[in-house]
Amino acid sequence: MKGTGVTFEEIRSTLKATSGKVLFFVDTCHSGNVLGDLFKSKGSAPDIEKLANELASAENGIIVYASSKGTQDALESPDWNNGAFTKSIVEGLNGKADLNKDDKITSNELDSYLSDRVKALTNGKQTPVTTKPTMIPDLPIALTR
């Protein structure tokens, strides 16, 4: 893990040092393997929501899209060729998240699409979480043309 892993502090400092708007996607299959003890309550799995809230705090200005709520697992299937969250992101950014059909996908549209699609793919077993500072408006993130 030390040879290939990245610490949360490295992620946080890199994201904070990035100028402009930042979107951060966290898709963790077994979140305990990714976050270590940093966001664990004693005797429990790490809490992805806690991580997302930390990164999306007002001083960071980062929109965080996390694959699952709390300590839920991020589900995968060979039928999807990846996890439900990643499948939904790819579908969404390829046009399905353009909910008002104006040829652009906004951060809120992607959030809404991910929420509905991941729940549908996993029969309600996985709930993605999006957090962002209140000062960041709904912003365009992709074009569909």
N, C-alpha and C positions, 0 to 999 in steps of 0.2 A: 504494500500500500504506500509506503513512504517513497518508493521509487517512481510511482506513477500518479499518486494522489496530489491534490492541491488542498491546502488548508483553507478554512473559512476566512481567516484573516487575509490571505492572499486574494481570494475572490473579492472580499469587501473592499480592500484597498485599491484593487484594479478598477472595480466598478465606480468607486468614488472619484478616482482620478480621471475618468473618462468624461470629456466635455460633451455637451449636448444631451438629448434625451436618450435614456438607456432602457432597453427591454431585456429582461433576464428571465430565461426559461429554465425551470428546475424540474427535470424529469428523472426521478429516482425510483428504481425498481424496488429496492429494499432500503428505505431511507437510513436505516441504522448503519449501513455500510458506507454511507456518504458523509454523514455529519458527525460521526463518532459521539463523544459525550457532550459536545458543546450545547446542544439543544434538547438534551434528555432530562426528563424528570427522573428521580431516583427509581430504578427498576422498570423503566418504560422505554419504548422506542422513541427516537428523536421526533420532534414536532415540526413538520414542514411549515405550518402556519407561523410558528414563532420565527423561523428563518426568514420567511417572506416579509413579515412585519418589520424585522430588523433592517433588511435591505431597503424597504420602501419607506423608511422613516423620512420625515420632511427634509432633513439635512442631506440625505443621500439622493433624493429625487429619482428613484429607480422604480419602474413598473416591473413587478415580479409576477410571472405566471408560474404557479406551482402545480405539479401533476395531481396532487391529492391533498385532502384535508387532514389536519392533525396527524395522526399516526397510521392512516390508511396506507395500504400497499398500493403501488402503481402497477396496474395489471397489464399483462402482455398476452398476446396470442399469436401462434404461427399464421393464423388466417389474416392478421393485420400486417405481418412482416415487421412489427415493432410494438411498442406499447400503445395503449388507447390514447394517451395524451399526445404523443408524437404524431400518431396517425391523424388526430384531430387538428393539430397545428398545421400539418402539411395540407390537409383538405381545406382548412380555413384560409390559409394564405394563398392557395390556388384558386380562390374565388368563392367558396361556399360561405365564408364569413361576411361577404358583402350583402348584408341583410336588407339594406334599402336600395340595392341595385344601382348605385351611383358610380361604379367602377373604381371605388377605393374602399379599403378596409381600414377601419379605425380601431384604436386600442379597445374601446368599449364593445364594438362589434365582435372583435376576436374573443374577448372575454365571454360575451353572451354565447357565441357559437361553441367555444370550448366547454362551457358549463353544460349546455344541453347535449352535445355530442358525446362527451366522455361518459356522462351518466347513462346515455342510451347504449353505448357500446358495452358498458360494464354492468348493465342491469341495476344501476344505482349503487354499486359497490365502491365506486370511486368518484369523488367530488373534487374537481380542480378548484384552486383558490387563486384569485388575482388580488394583489394589493398594490396600491399606489398612493403617493402623497396627495392630499386634497388639492394642492396648488397646481397639479398637472391636469390640464383639460383633456378631453377626448381628442386624440390626435391621429391624423392619418399615418398608417404604418406600411401600407402596401397598395399597389395599383393592380387591377385585375385585367387590364387590356392586354 
